[in-house]
Amino acid sequence: MHLLSERKANDKYVIFNADDFGMSYANNQAIQSLFLNHHISSSTLMVPCPWAKQAAQWAVEHPQYDIGVHLTLTNEWDKYKWGPLHSNLTSLTTPDGYFPTTTEQLENMAKEEEVKLELVAQVERALEWGLDITHLDNHMGSVYGLHTGKHFIASIFEICLKFQLPFRFPRHFEHLFVRSLPPKVEEEIKQITTMADQLGIVILDYLYGVQYQHKQEDTYETVRNEFIQLIKNVKPGITEFIFHPAIITEEWKEVNPHYNKRDYERLVLEDEQFKQVLRDENIKLISWRQLRDTMRADKS
């Protein structure tokens, strides 16, 4: 018996994933501490980023923790840049050689064959570094096609099948950062979930995260309370919570003008009031490794 066959209709399973492992040393310090103190279920590595190698080395030294690959095709910061591992992928880069800033830009310019080449390279680089990859997800939702409907899921699912890995794709998008979707995109989501089931690729039921919109009035308490409310709204099934923890450093302040929000997310995961709500709601914390092993068992 494995997790997916053992679960009951009303069971609520949650994964706490720390995105952006390897983006910066500030991210790495926060994520490593959260793992060591058992505050997160998993994290995902941004292979093209400057601090990815340090994160990967740490992951190899700590194989008990779930680390996936945060497939990266965008770069949102003005002063802190990265680009593809592959050279000469012109549909994935701006004139200065970096990834585009927004997912909408990416959808408008990217060619599917170049997306696949780059993402396979990122997975293979993580494997070369010795990572026992537990799952795949993507930075900024860049492969979902949420802006124009142009998604790259066919290539993603080919990669999932090649490496036998589950993927962060929710059957329901209502708690994601995009609050409303065009009808065309909603229909695409239904088709994608059907495709995943037919191929035997494990995906999520729900994906939750806090949307700040960089409000000046955000405080630690407002951020914690929003996460607590999301926990109280968790439905039966498998839900992933996206966190972006980082410690505050002078360098991180230069990169991210809203650096304090990332520190708030780190503190929420350590917060006893937040943890008590988890217990009160009878939520079971699980890991991507369990889902990966379930997927591989079903394929054997």
C-alpha positions in Angstrom: 0.0 0.0 0.0 1.2 3.5 -0.8 0.2 7.0 0.1 -2.3 7.6 -2.7 -4.1 4.3 -2.2 -4.2 4.6 1.6 -5.7 8.0 1.9 -9.3 8.5 3.0 -11.8 10.8 1.3 -11.5 13.5 4.0 -7.7 13.3 4.6 -5.9 16.6 4.2 -2.3 16.3 3.1 0.0 19.3 2.9 3.5 19.8 1.5 5.5 22.9 2.6 7.9 23.7 -0.2 10.6 26.3 0.0 11.1 27.7 -3.5 14.3 29.4 -4.9 17.0 27.2 -3.3 20.2 28.4 -4.9 18.9 31.8 -5.9 21.2 33.5 -3.4 23.1 32.7 -0.2 20.4 34.4 1.8 17.9 31.9 0.4 20.2 29.0 1.0 20.8 29.9 4.7 17.1 30.2 5.4 16.2 26.9 3.6 19.0 24.9 5.2 18.0 26.1 8.6 14.3 25.3 8.0 15.2 21.8 6.9 17.5 21.2 9.9 14.7 22.3 12.3 12.0 20.2 10.5 9.9 23.2 9.4 9.6 22.4 5.7 8.8 19.3 3.7 10.8 20.0 0.6 12.6 22.6 -1.5 13.4 23.1 -5.2 16.8 24.1 -6.7 17.2 26.9 -9.2 20.0 25.3 -11.2 21.0 28.4 -13.4 21.4 30.7 -10.4 24.7 31.7 -8.8 24.3 29.9 -5.5 22.9 26.7 -6.9 26.1 24.7 -6.6 26.4 25.4 -2.9 22.8 24.4 -2.4 23.3 21.2 -4.3 26.4 20.3 -2.4 24.5 20.8 0.9 21.6 18.6 -0.5 24.0 15.8 -1.4 25.4 16.0 2.2 21.9 15.8 3.6 20.1 13.2 1.4 17.3 12.8 4.0 15.7 16.1 2.7 13.5 16.3 -0.3 15.0 18.5 -3.0 13.5 18.9 -6.5 14.4 21.1 -9.4 12.8 24.6 -9.7 12.7 24.7 -13.5 13.8 28.2 -14.4 13.0 30.3 -17.5 12.5 33.7 -16.0 14.5 36.3 -14.0 12.4 38.8 -12.2 15.1 41.1 -10.6 16.5 44.3 -12.1 20.0 44.1 -10.6 20.5 40.4 -10.1 20.6 38.3 -13.3 20.9 34.8 -14.7 20.3 33.1 -18.0 20.0 29.6 -19.6 22.6 26.8 -19.2 22.4 26.2 -23.0 24.0 28.8 -25.2 22.3 30.2 -28.3 18.7 29.7 -27.1 17.6 33.0 -28.6 13.9 32.6 -27.9 14.7 32.3 -24.2 16.8 35.4 -23.7 16.6 39.1 -23.8 19.2 41.1 -25.9 21.6 41.2 -22.9 21.6 37.4 -22.7 19.4 36.8 -19.6 16.0 35.2 -19.1 13.0 37.4 -19.6 11.6 39.3 -16.6 8.0 38.2 -16.7 6.1 35.0 -17.6 4.1 36.9 -20.1 7.3 37.9 -22.0 8.4 34.3 -21.9 5.1 33.0 -23.3 5.3 35.5 -26.2 8.8 34.8 -27.2 9.8 31.2 -26.3 10.0 28.3 -28.7 8.9 24.9 -27.3 11.9 23.0 -28.6 14.3 25.5 -26.9 12.3 25.3 -23.6 12.6 21.5 -23.6 16.4 21.7 -24.3 17.0 24.1 -21.5 14.8 22.3 -18.9 16.3 18.9 -19.6 19.8 20.5 -19.2 18.8 21.9 -15.8 17.6 18.4 -14.6 20.7 16.7 -16.0 22.9 19.3 -14.3 21.3 18.6 -10.9 21.8 14.9 -11.4 25.5 15.5 -12.4 25.9 17.4 -9.1 24.6 14.2 -7.3 21.1 15.4 -6.4 18.5 12.7 -5.7 15.7 14.7 -7.4 12.3 14.2 -5.7 10.1 16.4 -8.0 9.8 19.2 -10.5 8.2 22.6 -10.3 8.7 25.9 -12.1 9.8 29.4 -11.2 7.0 32.0 -11.4 4.6 29.5 -13.0 6.4 30.2 -16.2 5.3 26.9 -18.0 1.6 27.1 -17.2 0.5 29.5 -19.9 -1.5 31.6 -17.4 -1.2 34.8 -19.4 -1.7 33.9 -23.1 -2.7 30.2 -22.9 0.7 29.2 -24.5 1.9 26.6 -22.1 4.8 24.1 -22.2 3.3 21.2 -20.4 3.8 18.7 -23.2 7.6 19.2 -22.8 7.3 19.1 -19.0 5.4 15.9 -19.0 8.0 14.3 -21.4 10.7 15.3 -18.8 8.6 13.9 -16.0 8.3 10.6 -17.7 12.0 10.5 -18.7 13.1 10.9 -15.1 10.0 9.5 -13.4 9.3 12.6 -11.4 6.0 14.2 -10.2 5.2 17.8 -11.1 3.7 20.8 -9.4 0.5 21.3 -11.3 -2.7 21.8 -9.3 -6.1 20.5 -10.5 -7.6 23.6 -9.1 -6.0 27.1 -9.5 -8.3 29.2 -7.4 -5.8 29.7 -4.5 -2.8 30.4 -6.8 -1.4 33.9 -7.3 -3.5 34.4 -10.4 -7.0 35.1 -9.1 -8.9 34.8 -12.3 -8.2 32.9 -15.5 -9.5 33.3 -19.1 -12.0 30.6 -20.1 -9.5 29.2 -22.6 -6.9 28.7 -19.8 -9.5 27.0 -17.5 -10.2 24.5 -20.3 -6.5 23.9 -20.8 -6.1 23.1 -17.1 -8.8 20.4 -17.4 -7.1 18.9 -20.4 -3.7 19.0 -18.7 -4.9 17.2 -15.6 -6.5 14.5 -17.7 -3.2 14.1 -19.6 -1.3 13.8 -16.3 -3.6 11.1 -15.1 -3.4 9.2 -18.4 0.4 9.3 -18.3 0.6 8.3 -14.7 2.3 11.6 -13.6 1.5 12.5 -10.0 0.2 16.1 -9.6 -1.4 18.2 -6.9 -5.0 18.9 -6.0 -4.4 22.4 -4.8 -1.5 25.0 -4.7 -1.6 27.8 -2.1 0.5 30.8 -1.6 0.3 34.4 -0.2 -0.2 37.2 -2.7 1.3 40.4 -1.2 1.0 42.9 -4.1 3.8 44.6 -2.1 1.4 46.3 0.2 3.1 48.7 2.5 0.8 47.8 5.4 2.0 44.2 5.4 3.5 43.2 8.7 4.7 39.9 10.1 1.3 39.5 11.8 -0.7 40.1 8.6 1.4 37.7 6.7 1.2 35.0 9.4 -2.6 35.5 9.6 -3.0 35.1 5.9 -1.1 31.8 6.0 -3.2 30.7 9.0 -6.4 31.5 7.1 -5.1 29.4 4.1 -4.4 26.5 6.4 -7.9 26.7 7.8 -9.2 26.6 4.2 -7.3 23.5 3.2 -9.6 20.9 1.5 -9.2 17.2 1.5 -6.6 16.0 -1.0 -3.0 17.0 -1.5 -2.1 20.7 -1.2 1.3 22.3 -1.6 2.1 25.6 0.1 4.7 27.7 -1.6 7.1 29.6 0.6 10.0 31.8 -0.4 12.1 32.1 2.7 15.3 34.1 2.9 17.2 35.8 5.7 17.8 39.5 5.6 21.3 40.5 4.4 22.6 43.7 2.9 23.1 41.9 -0.4 19.5 40.6 -0.4 18.2 44.1 0.4 19.9 45.2 -2.8 18.3 42.4 -4.8 14.7 42.5 -3.5 13.1 45.8 -2.4 10.5 43.7 -0.5 13.1 41.6 1.3 11.2 41.7 4.6 8.3 39.6 3.1 10.7 36.7 2.4 11.9 36.9 6.0 8.3 36.9 7.2 7.7 33.6 5.4 10.7 32.1 7.1 9.4 33.2 10.5 5.9 31.9 9.7 7.2 28.4 9.3 8.9 28.6 12.7 5.9 30.2 14.4 4.2 28.1 17.1 0.8 29.7 16.6 1.0 28.6 12.9 2.0 25.1 13.9 -0.9 24.9 16.4 -3.4 25.6 13.6 -1.9 22.7 11.6 -2.5 20.4 14.6 -6.0 21.8 15.2 -7.0 21.2 11.5 -5.7 17.6 11.6 -3.4 18.2 8.6 -0.9 15.6 7.7 2.5 16.9 6.5 3.9 14.8 3.7 6.8 15.0 1.3 7.3 14.9 -2.5 9.5 11.9 -2.0 6.5 9.9 -0.9 4.6 11.0 -4.1 7.7 10.3 -6.3 8.0 6.8 -4.8 4.3 6.2 -5.3 4.6 7.2 -9.0 7.6 5.0 -9.5 5.9 2.0 -7.8 2.9 2.4 -10.0 5.2 2.4 -13.1 7.0 -0.8 -12.1 
